[in-house]
């Protein structure tokens, strides 16, 4: 008899563990995906959340934002070049990767390309043996950061620009970058295409049709062949999209889906890119690009205009906190170092981020959790298990549902993080958070539109609650949530 009871208890334990892991009692219970869903490479990209941009080339030495393409290779002289310093600062800031402008619009290549004489190999720096791409990729790998490359489609130096021969050259450069420097997590395709330039000394203006000239489908196929897990960024994807501005925020609402065929690099409906398209044809999430300084390249005159920690925190909340990824530009000085002001600011930002989310509300502080609708096998408790693979599900015909969390004692809450199980699509289009105040009244403390990969928002200041009620709604499909995590106010700096 005791043996039978032991077997029964073991069976119950294993069954409960299986439910926790897969979030369902049987495969048929899993809700059908809604709309476009992310690929494996996009899911890995979403996990990164924040990484750095490095703008560095001959333009740095001319104190301008866009190089004309006429600088001599010898002008590139980072005499104290130290990519290890870059990487250590970026990691301290909480970055998970770094993307380098391997070639900006000036056409100068930061690696010893075999396809041009306009590269570091033709500079006296390091006696022509320098390789910025190689050095940074090695340091990133050593520090556990992922590496990506920016290769400008527009080249203001090359005589061939505007002809089919240049497109072949461009693809040849991509092949070099994607085969010589290890795994690449993102390939960045800028939308600036065509205009005035040096063009081999002709110094003229060249205009191209940016929808047809590059034959992007062929180029993207090459990237897929060489780096299958690399996400391709441009105004319209195919994998990740521009957020429509360079101010440090994405729109609210922010849909990760986009009617992709409407867009191409250099042809942007900025408002459409800020918000995405509800029910869009493809999963093309937004990336927020912004510089820690007013400009993208280093300028000494901007040394006193580096963004404050408070500004960087606001950017975090309006980018990562709205379900996009953040790529924060940190331009090296002419010496080849991250400026001390930028370095100190980034390290302080990293500490502020750690402090901001250092006090999650523990599950043992929760007395009860009740949902207004539960799909069999997807109970409300799965939003608390810190596992994005599991989720609370509602019945298929439900379009709005509530979670009510009762606490053991009144608690002051600071901010909230929500996540949807995006493998099944993005569904939620509105939500609100109410707190049960000590007076016995329900008070609205936060509200918003989309959630998607995640939504992080601060609650009304001084939110004290004995219970929290979260309402989520979706116009087209039953809402699903994989995480509901509250945080207590961070402790003050010592």
Secondary structure, DSSP 8 states (H G I E B T S, - for coil): -HHHHHHHHHHHHHHHHHHHHHSSSSGGGS----S----HHHHHHHHH-EEEEE--STHHHHT-SS--S---GGG---TT--HHHHHHHHHHTT--EEEEEEE-TT--BSS--TT-SSBGGGSSGGGGT--HHHHHHHHHHHHT-EEEEEE-S--SS-TTTTSHHHHHHHHHHHHHHHHHSS--SEEE--S---EEE-GGGT-EEE---TTTTT-HHHHHHHHHHH-TT-EEEETT-SSEEE-S-SSS---SS--SEE-GGG-BTTB--HHHHHH--TT-SEE-EEEEEEESSSSSS--GGGTT----HHHHHHHHHHTGGGT-EEEEE----TTSS--HHHHHHHHHHHHHHHHHTS-B--GGGEEEEEES---TT--GGGGGSS-TT--EE--TT-SEEEEEEEEEEEEEEEEEEEE--GGG-----EEEEEEE-TTS-EEEEEEES--TT-EEEEEEEEEEEEEEEEEEE-SSS--EESEEEEEE------
